[in-house]
Amino acid sequence: MVQQQDEQEIRRCSQRRFEAMVRGALTTLDELLADNLTCTYATGRLDSKSPLLKDIASGRNQYDSIMAEEIGVRVYNAIGILTGT
């Protein structure tokens, strides 16, 4: 039961992240994203947290909407892993 609640919370945070990226809400993104974030794009490009936030702030990355087709969540003790396409 606890693991299911953890998975649901991770999914909620992911949705908040998508919404914050669309709005350009840098403060929310800074709170939600881990400092050691690695983001892999469909093109194969990798980003860490700082460049991701800078690109959103500068307008280089603008999102009209973000919709994940598949989201997987796994919880191992105190670690949650979110994968998606």
C-alpha positions in Angstrom: 0.0 0.0 0.0 2.8 2.4 0.9 4.6 1.7 -2.4 1.5 2.4 -4.4 1.1 5.7 -2.6 4.7 6.6 -3.3 4.2 5.7 -7.0 1.1 7.9 -7.2 3.0 10.8 -5.6 5.8 10.4 -8.1 3.3 10.5 -10.9 1.7 13.7 -9.4 5.1 15.4 -9.2 5.8 14.4 -12.8 2.6 16.1 -13.9 3.4 19.2 -11.9 6.8 19.2 -13.6 5.2 19.1 -17.1 2.8 21.9 -16.1 5.6 24.0 -14.8 7.7 23.5 -18.0 4.8 24.7 -20.1 4.2 27.7 -17.9 7.9 28.5 -17.6 7.6 28.3 -13.8 11.3 28.2 -12.9 10.8 28.3 -9.1 8.5 25.3 -9.2 10.9 23.4 -11.5 13.9 24.3 -9.2 11.9 22.8 -6.3 10.8 19.7 -8.2 14.0 18.7 -10.0 16.9 17.0 -8.3 20.2 18.8 -8.5 21.7 15.8 -10.1 18.9 15.4 -12.7 19.8 13.9 -16.1 17.2 14.5 -18.8 17.4 12.6 -22.1 15.5 13.9 -25.1 14.2 11.9 -28.0 17.1 13.3 -30.1 19.6 11.7 -27.7 20.6 15.1 -26.2 21.3 15.1 -22.5 20.7 17.9 -20.1 21.3 18.5 -16.4 19.2 20.7 -14.2 21.0 24.0 -14.7 21.1 24.0 -18.5 17.5 22.9 -18.6 16.3 25.8 -16.4 18.5 28.3 -18.3 17.0 27.1 -21.7 13.5 27.6 -20.3 14.3 31.0 -18.8 15.9 32.2 -22.0 13.1 31.0 -24.2 15.3 28.6 -26.1 13.1 25.7 -24.9 9.4 26.6 -25.0 6.7 24.0 -24.5 3.1 24.4 -25.7 2.1 21.1 -24.0 3.8 18.0 -22.8 2.0 14.7 -22.9 3.7 11.4 -21.9 2.5 8.4 -23.8 3.9 5.9 -21.3 5.1 6.5 -17.8 6.7 3.8 -15.6 7.3 4.2 -11.9 9.4 1.9 -9.8 10.1 2.4 -6.1 13.0 0.8 -4.3 13.1 1.6 -0.6 13.6 5.4 -0.6 14.4 5.7 -4.3 11.8 6.4 -7.0 12.6 5.9 -10.7 10.4 7.5 -13.3 10.7 6.6 -17.0 8.6 7.7 -19.9 8.1 8.4 -23.5 
